[in-house]
Amino acid sequence: MLIDWFTVGAQTLNFIILVWLMKRFLYQPILHALDAREKRIATELANAEAKQSEAQKERDEFQQKNKELDQQRAALLRQATDEAQAERQRLFDEARQAADALGAKRQETLKTDAHNQNQAIGLRAQQEVFAIARKVLADLAATSLEERMGEVFIRRLQEMKGETKAGLAEALKTKSDPALVRSAFDLPAEQRAAIQNALNETFSAEIRVRFETDPELISGIELTTNGLKVAWSIVDYLASLEQSVGEILQEKDRPAVKAAPQAEETQPEPENQ
Amino acid sequence: MRLSPDEIIFWQYGLFKLNATIVYTWGLMFVLAVGARLITRNFSTGLKRSRWQNLVEIVVTGIETQIEEVGLSQPRKYLGFLGTLFLFVAAASLSTVIPGYEPPTGSLSTTVALALCVFVAVPFFGIEEKGVGNYLKSYMEPTFIMLPFNLISEISRTLALAVRLFGNMMSGAMIIAILLSITPFIFPIVMTLLGLLTGMVQAYIFSILAAVYIAAATRVRKSRPEPEAQNIEA
């Protein structure tokens, strides 16, 4: 008999026990471990995803901040540049004004100096010219300077023509006050008489004349009436001298101050108007 | 000539006896249980694990996958029964490499016991899944005329399970024994190797057939039962 029923029963029992043992010691622990591992992996994946999304968020935030920072920096830089530009402009203007003021002052000083010098030269030249003229006249013609001056003045009166003469005649005739004849020196009596005669002849009337001495009048004779004037003086010559001297000075000063001597170039007006 | 280890009796008291089948089965149970205990004692749930753990994990998940492929949607529910069937038969076959060891599956008593377990488990799981009425109704499908044939089929396939396994295991052991007496050196080794292969195939067939029977019994959808089983048996 191949089948032993007791053994069949025992083996059935054994198999049932084995099923229980295997379940207890093999399947449950393994399945538990597998589940735990799967759960753990899922958790880790979820964590990783969460971290990734968080990192992404932080990166975005960081980029945003960076951009803002860049913009702020650019704005600040622009502002600073503008301010610096304005400050530079201001300082530049200030410096230019200061330089201009200094230049003007210096020019003024130069002008004043030149003027003073001119005056000094003028006076000196006058004295020299008079001295030379006197000496020359005395040596050559045996006449005094004053005498010649008077003659020249008289000749000028006589040579007057046209509107000038008419205007002066009108003025002399209508004027109640005597005409004023000023001279840089005392005119001798014969000179006075000669001038009086010349006036009378020239204007064909009795001209009343008052003689005056004015040392400041630069070496000449002038007739003034009612705002009109006839004169002879060496001012014209002095003026041309002054101009020459001025040009010399200008040449000398040019390297130092460029525009300074411009004022010196004004032409002296002839005074016989 | 001894056909079954049942015939080796160590101890007997009346009806109770301790034959080699039972003792070898105990030995196998002991090895399996202690081995499982040892391996799973320091089970790690992390990513790092021991080789043995990897091995048993592969075996268990492999069985689980097979059960699922047969058509049982909840493999874990049946893993205890079907997995143990496979492991027991496979371990018994593997143990034949030990000299002097006779596999308990080479005893018709053992295979009948296993087949009876399947015979009981099929309606057990079927009723659990579908309820008593629905399960019993499945014997009268497609018509009530099929009831006796279904019952005969149920019994005959149980018998076939038992005899198939017994025949294969017994013949393997028998051939080795005969060859040992004729050509003691090379051929027994080759035949042992062949026997190992046969044993593994039988273990697979036994457990897969059991799974198919259970799947057919628990299937709610009405369909023609066991086409796969027929193919495998053929």
Interface residues (C-beta under 8 A of the other chain):
Chain A: L2 I3 D4 W5 F6 T7 V8 G9 A10 Q11 T12 N14 F15 I16 I17 L18 V19 L21 M22 K23 F25 L26 Y27 P29 I30 L31 H32 A33 L34 A36 R37 R40 I41
Chain B: L3 S4 D6 L15 F16 K17 N19 T21 I22 T25 W26 M29 L32 A33 A36 R37 I39 T40 F43 S44 T45 G46 L47 Q53 V56 E57 V60 T61 R76 L79 G80 F81 G83 T84 L87 F88 P104 S107 L108 S109 T110 V112 A113 L114 L116 C117 F166
